[in-house]
């Protein structure tokens, strides 16, 4: 039993015991691979327009549980058709009293699926279940001291007094019938409630942000203990499942992958190679707009270090000729994209001829699509369209390939974790984001061989002076540009 003053006191229960009235579950997260991560349905994060929907989904996955984002406009029947293992209602910018404000179908709470409401989702949940939500005239924003009650399932194992992150104007004034109030602040008497018998929980603050001191603990309690979910969403399980899917999809056919040297294409290639070995051929187009040593790094790390078959195509002259006299950035982007497709198509035809001569057939193309690409493009079941992504929406009609997208369900940090598990070199896994058009868009003005030479040298110096990836895990993007006057 942990003892101390009231402010720092934790729930006084022996390790492994549950708070009274809570559902039986795991006293610690389960991390074995005995249960497939696809054996149960996903945790659905219902997006009410919050900036944090993707962050909530990521925090769920950090707890070892697979999650998907769905829009609040999806009806309850469609959500339940996905056989969710739990549902989380996100925050949102609306007031529950505003015209056209998103609401929750009460049928969702009668399905026996564990539900957690956060911020707006907490208020919408209270309103749908017969509680009272009011315009209090006061607002809580930012760091806020909260008091959680003894015996709470959601806050089991956390201090009675903790700092949380609030962002709300409306507030729940009365919990629905059958619910116990489990937290409060100086301005919000009903800051959390729960009904373990119905597996329904809610809290006013944002547990997904680091500003809430014990927010992740509350999410873990909900997922592992109250929903009874094992932590099977782990890099090794993801690799095993994806490799099995790829082998089933591909059979004895051959696959090509456009390799850029970046994190996404590198990990996608490594994962596909783990599944089918030499049935994969990667094509690396050197468009002359690469950083210093990038081509040599790809040829060495992939072909020699990882055993992946890589064909390098030098198209420097093609790209410089196409970019001659062009100074407008967007025009340069379009030219580079057009020429890259032409170069890749030419290289792919040669690979097809070679494989065909050996009696094989190329039927698949690997793309490094990530889950945020899908959500932000409006191509998934999440938020509204934020921006378009080049790798979402399928292939050009004249490319007769089926897609393999082994990273489509993953966030960037998950991709890096899987890359490390696959043995992709740390300098690739932790490298800074670098745009597909390369140094071409960092030359201000016309792209010439001389301007590229100067910019390439400056970029190399700056990168060499930065901390190595292995020591700081820095993955932010640093940029250096070349002005027309910088060349001698």
RODOZA-912248 format. One record per residue (C-alpha): residue number from 0; residue in one letter; x, y, z. Coordinates in Angstrom, 3 decimals. Each point is the difference from the previous one (the first is absolute). Example, Ala and Ser with C-alpha at 12.3 -4.5 7.8 and 13.67 -1.06 7.14 Angstrom:
BEGIN
(0, 'A', (12.300, -4.500, 7.800))
(1, 'S', (1.370, 3.440, -0.660))
END
This chain:
BEGIN
(0, 'X', (0.000, 0.000, 0.000))
(1, 'X', (1.352, 3.434, -0.995))
(2, 'X', (-0.293, 2.627, 2.705))
(3, 'X', (0.552, 3.744, -0.071))
(4, 'X', (-1.719, 3.324, 0.398))
(5, 'X', (-3.403, 0.576, -1.544))
(6, 'X', (1.332, 1.880, -3.018))
(7, 'X', (2.363, -2.749, -1.086))
(8, 'X', (-2.012, -2.957, 1.254))
(9, 'X', (-0.791, -2.805, -2.399))
(10, 'X', (-2.836, -2.455, 0.234))
(11, 'X', (0.841, -2.173, 3.015))
(12, 'X', (-0.534, -3.459, -1.534))
(13, 'X', (2.442, -2.895, -0.297))
(14, 'X', (1.555, -0.472, -3.441))
(15, 'X', (-2.265, -1.897, -2.377))
(16, 'X', (-3.246, 0.741, 1.876))
(17, 'X', (-2.840, 1.871, -1.608))
(18, 'X', (-1.892, 3.004, 1.293))
(19, 'X', (-3.328, -1.063, 1.491))
(20, 'X', (-2.688, -0.402, -2.640))
(21, 'X', (2.405, -0.029, -2.967))
(22, 'X', (-0.087, -2.731, -2.611))
(23, 'X', (2.596, -2.781, 0.199))
(24, 'X', (2.872, 0.575, -2.423))
(25, 'X', (3.738, 0.143, -0.339))
(26, 'X', (1.904, 1.391, 2.956))
(27, 'X', (2.861, 0.784, -2.389))
(28, 'X', (0.061, 0.340, -3.808))
(29, 'X', (0.351, -3.344, -1.784))
(30, 'X', (2.750, 0.048, -2.623))
(31, 'X', (0.252, -3.608, -1.114))
(32, 'X', (-0.740, -1.055, -3.557))
(33, 'X', (-2.421, -2.748, 1.023))
(34, 'X', (-3.009, 1.964, -1.219))
(35, 'X', (-0.103, 1.416, -3.506))
(36, 'X', (-0.582, 3.753, -0.139))
(37, 'X', (-2.662, -0.640, -2.625))
(38, 'X', (-1.856, -2.580, 2.136))
(39, 'X', (-2.191, 2.745, 1.467))
(40, 'X', (-1.533, 3.026, -1.645))
(41, 'X', (1.637, 3.441, 0.019))
(42, 'X', (-0.399, 2.718, 2.560))
(43, 'X', (-2.004, 2.608, -1.895))
(44, 'X', (0.913, 3.646, 0.602))
(45, 'X', (-3.062, 2.019, -0.988))
(46, 'X', (1.205, 3.338, -1.364))
(47, 'X', (-2.157, 2.964, 1.030))
(48, 'X', (2.272, 2.445, -1.825))
(49, 'X', (2.730, 0.219, 2.619))
(50, 'X', (3.607, 0.727, -0.781))
(51, 'X', (0.881, -2.960, 2.182))
(52, 'X', (-1.851, -2.920, -1.637))
(53, 'X', (3.179, -1.377, -1.555))
(54, 'X', (1.862, 0.517, 3.271))
(55, 'X', (-2.636, -2.001, 1.889))
(56, 'X', (0.332, -2.811, -2.544))
(57, 'X', (3.777, 0.061, 0.423))
(58, 'X', (-0.232, -0.098, 3.788))
(59, 'X', (-2.265, -3.049, -0.243))
(60, 'X', (2.581, -1.711, -2.171))
(61, 'X', (2.764, 0.970, 2.423))
(62, 'X', (-1.969, -2.040, 2.518))
(63, 'X', (0.376, -2.962, -2.360))
(64, 'X', (-3.547, 0.046, -1.421))
(65, 'X', (-0.985, 0.573, -3.643))
(66, 'X', (-2.195, 3.051, -0.690))
(67, 'X', (-1.783, 1.582, -2.948))
(68, 'X', (-1.511, 3.458, -0.480))
(69, 'X', (-3.609, 0.295, -1.176))
(70, 'X', (-2.126, 3.132, -0.554))
(71, 'X', (-2.753, 1.021, 2.385))
(72, 'X', (-2.364, -0.116, -2.985))
(73, 'X', (0.263, -3.807, -0.112))
(74, 'X', (-3.157, -1.431, 1.524))
(75, 'X', (0.071, -2.331, 2.980))
(76, 'X', (-0.921, -3.081, -2.040))
(77, 'X', (2.940, 0.538, -2.370))
(78, 'X', (2.371, 0.434, 2.943))
(79, 'X', (-1.247, -3.152, 1.656))
(80, 'X', (0.302, -1.894, -3.300))
(81, 'X', (3.765, 0.472, 0.401))
(82, 'X', (-0.249, -2.085, 3.184))
(83, 'X', (2.006, 2.513, 2.030))
(84, 'X', (1.723, -1.157, 3.152))
(85, 'X', (-0.522, 3.484, 1.477))
(86, 'X', (-1.070, 3.485, -1.105))
(87, 'X', (1.527, 3.359, 0.910))
(88, 'X', (-1.939, 3.210, -0.661))
(89, 'X', (2.461, 2.813, -0.725))
(90, 'X', (-0.135, 3.656, 0.885))
(91, 'X', (-1.284, 2.587, -2.445))
(92, 'X', (-0.461, 3.741, -0.514))
(93, 'X', (-3.810, 0.067, 0.186))
(94, 'X', (-2.398, 0.704, 2.835))
(95, 'X', (-2.545, -2.752, 0.554))
(96, 'X', (-2.633, 2.755, -0.170))
(97, 'X', (1.081, 1.415, -3.360))
(98, 'X', (-2.240, -0.513, -3.025))
(99, 'X', (1.160, -3.059, -1.869))
(100, 'X', (2.413, -1.029, 2.753))
(101, 'X', (1.128, -3.635, -0.248))
(102, 'X', (-1.885, -2.398, 2.238))
(103, 'X', (0.330, -3.616, 1.072))
(104, 'X', (-2.627, -2.663, -0.640))
(105, 'X', (-0.953, -1.438, 3.430))
(106, 'X', (-0.066, -3.438, -1.649))
(107, 'X', (3.795, 0.094, 0.069))
(108, 'X', (-0.089, -0.185, 3.787))
(109, 'X', (-2.340, -2.992, 0.109))
(110, 'X', (2.161, -2.295, -2.121))
(111, 'X', (2.230, -1.211, 2.825))
(112, 'X', (3.094, 1.553, -1.603))
(113, 'X', (2.268, 1.932, 2.408))
(114, 'X', (-0.238, 3.751, -0.741))
(115, 'X', (2.201, 2.874, 1.166))
(116, 'X', (-1.102, 3.603, -0.588))
(117, 'X', (2.643, 2.742, -0.079))
(118, 'X', (-0.774, 3.746, 0.281))
(119, 'X', (-2.781, 0.623, -2.566))
(120, 'X', (-0.512, -3.759, -0.208))
(121, 'X', (-0.496, -0.008, 3.792))
(122, 'X', (-2.661, 2.706, -0.257))
(123, 'X', (-1.758, -1.621, -2.969))
(124, 'X', (0.018, -3.285, 1.886))
(125, 'X', (-1.517, 1.599, 3.102))
(126, 'X', (-2.703, 1.718, -2.049))
(127, 'X', (-0.904, -3.176, -1.916))
(128, 'X', (-0.332, -1.988, 3.242))
(129, 'X', (-2.230, 2.526, 1.763))
(130, 'X', (2.557, 2.022, 1.912))
(131, 'X', (0.109, 3.794, 0.080))
(132, 'X', (2.464, 2.108, -1.978))
(133, 'X', (-0.061, 3.747, 0.625))
(134, 'X', (1.576, 3.236, -1.118))
(135, 'X', (1.665, 0.895, 3.257))
(136, 'X', (1.320, 3.381, -1.068))
(137, 'X', (3.505, -1.008, 1.009))
(138, 'X', (2.763, -1.563, -2.050))
(139, 'X', (2.842, -2.275, 0.955))
(140, 'X', (2.997, -0.027, -2.294))
(141, 'X', (3.493, -1.351, 0.516))
(142, 'X', (1.563, -1.534, 3.095))
(143, 'X', (-2.723, -0.604, 2.594))
(144, 'X', (0.230, -1.705, 3.423))
(145, 'X', (-2.457, -2.897, 0.248))
(146, 'X', (-1.027, -2.279, 2.836))
(147, 'X', (-0.831, -3.632, -0.789))
(148, 'X', (-2.067, -2.191, 2.296))
(149, 'X', (1.035, -3.107, 1.917))
(150, 'X', (-1.284, -3.174, -1.645))
(151, 'X', (-0.061, 1.350, -3.569))
(152, 'X', (0.694, -2.601, -2.675))
(153, 'X', (1.329, 2.519, -2.512))
(154, 'X', (2.433, 1.606, 2.435))
(155, 'X', (1.085, -3.151, 1.824))
(156, 'X', (3.663, 0.260, 0.982))
(157, 'X', (0.292, 3.776, -0.551))
(158, 'X', (0.285, 2.826, 2.596))
(159, 'X', (-3.110, 1.479, 1.543))
(160, 'X', (1.156, 3.471, -1.051))
(161, 'X', (1.349, 0.445, -3.520))
(162, 'X', (0.432, 2.680, -2.632))
(163, 'X', (-2.079, -0.454, -3.143))
(164, 'X', (-0.459, 1.884, -3.274))
(165, 'X', (-3.408, 1.611, -0.451))
(166, 'X', (-1.530, 1.746, -3.003))
(167, 'X', (-3.749, 0.556, 0.385))
(168, 'X', (-2.769, 2.522, 0.539))
(169, 'X', (-3.058, -2.226, 0.488))
(170, 'X', (0.120, -2.435, 2.907))
(171, 'X', (-1.867, -3.056, 1.267))
(172, 'X', (-2.081, 1.172, 2.952))
(173, 'X', (-1.645, -3.303, 0.898))
(174, 'X', (1.147, -3.510, -0.858))
(175, 'X', (-2.503, -2.400, -1.621))
(176, 'X', (-1.925, -2.320, 2.296))
(177, 'X', (2.087, -2.953, 1.167))
(178, 'X', (3.325, 1.794, -0.474))
(179, 'X', (2.499, 0.858, 2.737))
(180, 'X', (1.851, 3.320, -0.113))
(181, 'X', (3.705, -0.839, 0.268))
(182, 'X', (1.792, 3.328, -0.456))
(183, 'X', (-0.506, 3.738, 0.477))
(184, 'X', (1.767, 3.343, -0.275))
(185, 'X', (-0.638, 3.320, 1.712))
(186, 'X', (-2.292, 1.065, -2.864))
(187, 'X', (-1.262, -3.368, -1.251))
(188, 'X', (-1.665, -2.183, 2.659))
(189, 'X', (-0.608, -2.783, -2.539))
(190, 'X', (3.357, -0.369, -1.768))
(191, 'X', (-0.230, -3.781, -0.445))
(192, 'X', (-2.520, -2.756, 0.510))
(193, 'X', (-0.295, -3.733, -0.505))
(194, 'X', (-2.424, -2.892, 0.044))
(195, 'X', (2.121, -3.177, 0.087))
(196, 'X', (-3.074, -2.213, -0.217))
(197, 'X', (-0.799, 1.447, -3.423))
(198, 'X', (3.698, 0.446, -0.886))
(199, 'X', (-0.510, 3.732, -0.594))
(200, 'X', (2.547, 2.647, 1.036))
(201, 'X', (0.635, 3.667, -0.654))
(202, 'X', (2.278, 2.876, 0.953))
(203, 'X', (0.000, 3.692, -0.801))
(204, 'X', (3.732, 0.450, -0.500))
(205, 'X', (2.322, -1.241, -2.747))
(206, 'X', (1.850, -3.136, 1.161))
(207, 'X', (1.744, -0.337, -3.362))
(208, 'X', (2.217, 3.081, 0.444))
(209, 'X', (3.167, -0.089, 2.065))
(210, 'X', (-1.195, 3.034, 1.993))
(211, 'X', (-2.407, -2.337, 1.816))
(212, 'X', (2.432, -1.569, 2.443))
(213, 'X', (-1.654, -3.416, 0.228))
(214, 'X', (-2.041, 0.075, -3.197))
(215, 'X', (1.613, -3.050, -1.572))
(216, 'X', (-0.566, -1.960, 3.205))
(217, 'X', (-3.737, 0.729, -0.268))
(218, 'X', (-0.031, -1.184, -3.623))
(219, 'X', (1.942, -3.142, 0.931))
(220, 'X', (-2.447, -0.729, 2.836))
(221, 'X', (-2.921, 0.351, -2.394))
(222, 'X', (1.557, -2.187, -2.692))
(223, 'X', (1.725, -2.742, 1.967))
(224, 'X', (-2.130, -0.223, 3.128))
(225, 'X', (-3.501, 1.202, -0.824))
(226, 'X', (-0.107, -1.140, -3.650))
(227, 'X', (2.187, -3.032, 0.775))
(228, 'X', (2.232, 0.440, -3.059))
(229, 'X', (3.439, -1.559, -0.207))
(230, 'X', (2.937, 2.030, -1.310))
(231, 'X', (0.500, -1.981, -3.201))
(232, 'X', (0.548, 2.947, -2.369))
(233, 'X', (3.792, -0.298, 0.085))
(234, 'X', (2.668, 0.351, -2.728))
(235, 'X', (0.728, -3.725, -0.175))
(236, 'X', (-3.701, -0.901, -0.271))
(237, 'X', (-0.567, 2.674, -2.654))
(238, 'X', (2.943, -1.316, -2.030))
(239, 'X', (-1.202, -3.605, 0.252))
(240, 'X', (-3.559, 0.881, -1.012))
(241, 'X', (1.007, 2.261, -2.883))
(242, 'X', (2.539, -2.503, -1.314))
(243, 'X', (-2.668, -2.707, 0.010))
(244, 'X', (-2.439, 2.285, -1.837))
(245, 'X', (2.609, 0.905, -2.609))
(246, 'X', (0.932, -3.634, -0.642))
(247, 'X', (-3.660, -0.906, -0.412))
(248, 'X', (-0.640, 2.939, -2.344))
(249, 'X', (3.102, -0.422, -2.159))
(250, 'X', (0.340, -3.765, -0.307))
(251, 'X', (2.830, -0.745, -2.440))
(252, 'X', (-0.286, 3.309, -1.907))
(253, 'X', (2.658, 2.727, 0.039))
(254, 'X', (-0.203, 3.452, 1.569))
(255, 'X', (1.680, 3.332, -0.717))
(256, 'X', (0.518, 2.910, 2.372))
(257, 'X', (1.018, 3.577, -0.725))
(258, 'X', (2.713, 0.637, 2.564))
(259, 'X', (0.694, 3.583, 1.079))
(260, 'X', (2.349, -0.618, 2.910))
(261, 'X', (-2.514, 1.539, 2.393))
(262, 'X', (-1.494, -1.651, 3.070))
(263, 'X', (-3.338, -1.085, -1.497))
(264, 'X', (1.206, -1.643, -3.216))
(265, 'X', (2.960, -1.536, 1.834))
(266, 'X', (-2.102, -1.677, 2.674))
(267, 'X', (-2.639, -1.054, -2.549))
(268, 'X', (2.709, -1.605, -2.123))
(269, 'X', (1.567, -1.726, 3.007))
(270, 'X', (-3.377, -1.379, 1.100))
(271, 'X', (-0.877, -1.304, -3.458))
(272, 'X', (3.501, -1.484, -0.327))
(273, 'X', (-0.487, -1.759, 3.352))
(274, 'X', (-3.154, -1.560, -1.457))
(275, 'X', (1.070, -1.022, -3.522))
(276, 'X', (3.775, 0.432, -0.257))
(277, 'X', (1.380, 0.177, -3.552))
(278, 'X', (-3.476, 0.292, -1.526))
(279, 'X', (0.439, 3.723, 0.795))
(280, 'X', (1.982, 2.362, -2.236))
(281, 'X', (0.516, 3.616, 1.049))
(282, 'X', (0.572, 2.816, -2.476))
(283, 'X', (1.947, 3.050, 1.119))
(284, 'X', (-0.128, 3.001, -2.333))
(285, 'X', (2.941, 2.381, 0.379))
(286, 'X', (-1.482, 3.214, -1.334))
(287, 'X', (3.131, 2.016, 0.759))
(288, 'X', (-1.802, 1.875, 2.787))
(289, 'X', (1.204, -2.235, 2.824))
(290, 'X', (2.025, 0.913, 3.045))
(291, 'X', (3.704, -0.755, 0.076))
(292, 'X', (0.673, -3.729, 0.264))
(293, 'X', (-3.672, -0.962, -0.114))
(294, 'X', (0.242, -2.245, -3.045))
(295, 'X', (3.022, -1.823, 1.403))
(296, 'X', (-1.767, -0.424, 3.349))
(297, 'X', (-3.040, -1.589, -1.622))
(298, 'X', (2.089, -2.352, -2.119))
(299, 'X', (2.086, -1.064, 2.992))
(300, 'X', (-2.600, -0.198, 2.774))
(301, 'X', (-2.702, -1.721, -2.010))
(302, 'X', (1.842, -2.173, -2.476))
(303, 'X', (2.993, -0.956, 2.133))
(304, 'X', (-1.225, 0.559, 3.558))
(305, 'X', (-3.579, -1.308, -0.261))
(306, 'X', (0.256, -2.312, -2.997))
(307, 'X', (-2.737, 1.792, -1.966))
(308, 'X', (0.314, 0.019, -3.793))
(309, 'X', (0.343, 3.643, -1.086))
(310, 'X', (0.216, 1.340, -3.534))
(311, 'X', (1.385, 3.554, -0.192))
(312, 'X', (-0.886, 2.216, -2.942))
(313, 'X', (2.023, 3.186, -0.616))
(314, 'X', (-2.344, 2.603, -1.505))
(315, 'X', (1.927, 3.156, 0.944))
(316, 'X', (0.211, 1.315, -3.559))
(317, 'X', (-3.717, -0.563, -0.680))
(318, 'X', (-1.035, 2.021, 3.067))
(319, 'X', (2.457, 2.873, -0.495))
(320, 'X', (-1.101, 0.375, -3.614))
(321, 'X', (-3.670, 0.018, 0.995))
(322, 'X', (0.626, 2.599, 2.743))
(323, 'X', (2.109, 2.350, -2.111))
(324, 'X', (-1.270, 3.579, 0.228))
(325, 'X', (-2.780, -0.851, 2.492))
(326, 'X', (-0.074, 2.110, 3.176))
(327, 'X', (-3.556, -0.297, 1.380))
(328, 'X', (-0.046, -2.549, 2.875))
(329, 'X', (-3.299, -1.693, -0.815))
(330, 'X', (0.966, -0.310, -3.651))
(331, 'X', (3.220, -1.675, 1.078))
(332, 'X', (-1.930, -2.418, 2.206))
(333, 'X', (-2.275, -1.008, -2.871))
(334, 'X', (2.911, -0.473, -2.388))
(335, 'X', (1.907, -2.104, 2.496))
(336, 'X', (-3.082, -2.112, 0.684))
(337, 'X', (-0.683, -0.483, -3.718))
(338, 'X', (3.572, -0.953, -0.815))
(339, 'X', (0.219, -2.325, 2.981))
(340, 'X', (-3.021, -1.954, -1.233))
(341, 'X', (1.506, -0.237, -3.472))
(342, 'X', (3.340, -1.166, 1.410))
(343, 'X', (-1.664, -2.538, 2.282))
(344, 'X', (-2.156, -1.330, -2.846))
(345, 'X', (3.055, -0.470, -2.213))
(346, 'X', (1.845, -1.817, 2.783))
(347, 'X', (-2.998, -2.150, 0.837))
(348, 'X', (-0.324, -1.090, -3.639))
(349, 'X', (3.579, -1.245, 0.103))
(350, 'X', (-0.667, -1.891, 3.218))
(351, 'X', (-3.167, -1.513, -1.467))
(352, 'X', (1.932, -1.173, -3.052))
(353, 'X', (2.718, -1.539, 2.165))
(354, 'X', (-2.429, -1.769, 2.321))
(355, 'X', (-2.108, -1.137, -2.949))
(356, 'X', (3.037, -1.461, -1.719))
(357, 'X', (0.573, -2.052, 3.152))
(358, 'X', (-3.591, -1.266, -0.062))
(359, 'X', (-1.323, 2.321, 2.712))
(360, 'X', (-2.766, 2.606, 0.086))
(361, 'X', (-0.084, 3.393, 1.728))
(362, 'X', (-3.493, 0.674, 1.295))
(363, 'X', (0.475, 2.215, 3.047))
(364, 'X', (1.354, 3.427, 0.928))
(365, 'X', (0.948, 0.976, 3.568))
(366, 'X', (-1.072, 3.401, 1.349))
(367, 'X', (0.969, 1.502, 3.354))
(368, 'X', (-3.451, 1.412, 0.819))
(369, 'X', (-0.411, 0.812, 3.714))
(370, 'X', (-3.201, 0.204, 2.050))
(371, 'X', (0.130, 3.824, 0.385))
(372, 'X', (0.290, 0.267, -3.812))
(373, 'X', (-3.287, -1.864, -0.325))
(374, 'X', (-1.782, 1.949, 2.747))
(375, 'X', (1.204, 3.433, -1.145))
(376, 'X', (-0.880, -0.722, -3.632))
(377, 'X', (-3.579, -0.773, 0.954))
(378, 'X', (0.531, -3.445, -1.475))
(379, 'X', (-0.473, -1.798, 3.292))
(380, 'X', (-2.759, 0.086, 2.544))
(381, 'X', (1.373, 2.877, 2.048))
(382, 'X', (0.030, 3.757, -0.110))
(383, 'X', (-0.851, 2.214, -2.940))
(384, 'X', (2.478, 0.457, -2.811))
(385, 'X', (3.008, 1.942, 1.315))
(386, 'X', (2.367, -0.339, -2.943))
(387, 'X', (0.683, -2.312, -2.906))
(388, 'X', (2.807, -2.529, 0.065))
(389, 'X', (1.811, -1.346, -3.045))
(390, 'X', (-0.152, -3.564, 1.279))
(391, 'X', (-3.741, -0.167, 0.737))
(392, 'X', (-2.697, -0.795, -2.506))
(393, 'X', (1.438, -2.852, -2.007))
(394, 'X', (2.089, -0.149, -3.151))
(395, 'X', (-0.168, 1.770, -3.362))
(396, 'X', (-2.348, -1.889, -2.302))
(397, 'X', (2.795, -0.995, -2.369))
(398, 'X', (2.007, -1.785, 2.710))
(399, 'X', (-1.248, -3.565, 0.074))
(400, 'X', (1.036, -0.949, 3.548))
(401, 'X', (-1.713, -0.905, 3.217))
(402, 'X', (1.070, 2.016, 3.033))
(403, 'X', (1.748, -1.315, 3.089))
(404, 'X', (-0.221, 2.530, 2.831))
(405, 'X', (1.488, -1.692, 3.072))
(406, 'X', (0.156, 3.244, 2.019))
(407, 'X', (-3.496, 1.273, -0.760))
(408, 'X', (-1.237, -0.652, 3.550))
(409, 'X', (3.044, 1.532, 1.727))
(410, 'X', (1.076, 3.335, 1.437))
(411, 'X', (3.514, 1.288, -0.630))
(412, 'X', (1.338, -0.929, 3.431))
(413, 'X', (-1.301, -3.536, -0.512))
(414, 'X', (1.750, -0.150, -3.376))
(415, 'X', (3.291, 0.953, 1.642))
(416, 'X', (-0.493, -2.644, 2.725))
(417, 'X', (-0.697, -2.668, -2.599))
(418, 'X', (3.019, 1.116, -2.008))
(419, 'X', (2.232, -0.505, 3.012))
(420, 'X', (-1.528, -3.422, 0.623))
(421, 'X', (0.710, -0.932, -3.639))
(422, 'X', (3.620, 1.093, 0.296))
(423, 'X', (-0.214, 3.080, -2.223))
(424, 'X', (3.095, 2.125, 0.807))
(425, 'X', (-0.613, 2.699, 2.605))
(426, 'X', (1.261, 2.738, -2.326))
(427, 'X', (-2.908, -0.854, -2.317))
(428, 'X', (-2.658, -0.621, 2.655))
(429, 'X', (0.759, 3.280, 1.828))
(430, 'X', (0.822, 2.146, -3.008))
(431, 'X', (-1.553, 3.416, -0.453))
(432, 'X', (-2.968, 0.298, -2.366))
(433, 'X', (1.159, 0.947, -3.483))
(434, 'X', (-2.377, 0.934, -2.831))
(435, 'X', (-0.285, -2.113, -3.131))
(436, 'X', (1.092, 2.898, -2.287))
(437, 'X', (3.226, 0.058, 2.002))
(438, 'X', (2.369, 2.932, -0.204))
(439, 'X', (-1.821, 1.269, -3.100))
(440, 'X', (-2.527, 1.946, 2.085))
(441, 'X', (2.682, 1.333, 2.328))
(442, 'X', (1.783, 1.749, -2.815))
(443, 'X', (-1.549, 3.467, -0.171))
(444, 'X', (-0.253, 0.709, -3.694))
(445, 'X', (1.271, -2.177, -2.821))
(446, 'X', (1.290, -3.477, 0.795))
(447, 'X', (3.487, -0.299, -1.451))
(448, 'X', (2.802, -2.459, 0.593))
(449, 'X', (2.058, 2.730, 1.698))
(450, 'X', (-2.789, 1.133, 2.327))
(451, 'X', (-0.595, -3.618, 0.939))
(452, 'X', (3.702, -0.486, 0.709))
(453, 'X', (0.066, 2.961, 2.410))
(454, 'X', (-3.239, -0.970, 1.736))
(455, 'X', (1.059, -3.634, 0.282))
(456, 'X', (3.250, 1.031, 1.693))
(457, 'X', (-1.803, 2.361, 2.404))
(458, 'X', (-2.565, -2.660, 0.848))
(459, 'X', (2.741, -2.532, 0.731))
(460, 'X', (1.803, 2.400, 2.334))
(461, 'X', (-3.188, 0.804, 1.881))
(462, 'X', (-0.942, -3.666, 0.359))
(463, 'X', (3.461, -0.945, 1.194))
(464, 'X', (-0.246, 2.653, 2.732))
(465, 'X', (-3.340, -1.360, 1.234))
(466, 'X', (-0.148, -2.622, 2.787))
(467, 'X', (0.042, -3.570, -1.361))
(468, 'X', (-3.391, -1.715, -0.232))
(469, 'X', (0.882, -2.676, 2.515))
(470, 'X', (0.813, 2.474, 2.757))
(471, 'X', (-3.001, 2.322, -0.112))
(472, 'X', (-2.605, -1.750, -2.183))
(473, 'X', (-0.543, 3.385, -1.658))
(474, 'X', (-2.281, -0.399, -2.991))
(475, 'X', (-1.115, 3.556, -0.651))
(476, 'X', (0.661, 1.574, -3.356))
(477, 'X', (2.836, 2.494, -0.397))
(478, 'X', (0.275, 1.990, -3.221))
(479, 'X', (2.699, 1.890, -1.847))
(480, 'X', (-0.598, 1.863, -3.230))
(481, 'X', (2.183, 1.266, -2.796))
(482, 'X', (-0.605, 3.527, -1.293))
(483, 'X', (1.053, 0.835, -3.569))
(484, 'X', (2.751, 2.248, 1.380))
(485, 'X', (1.584, -2.692, 2.170))
(486, 'X', (1.827, -1.677, -2.847))
(487, 'X', (3.424, 1.466, -0.927))
END
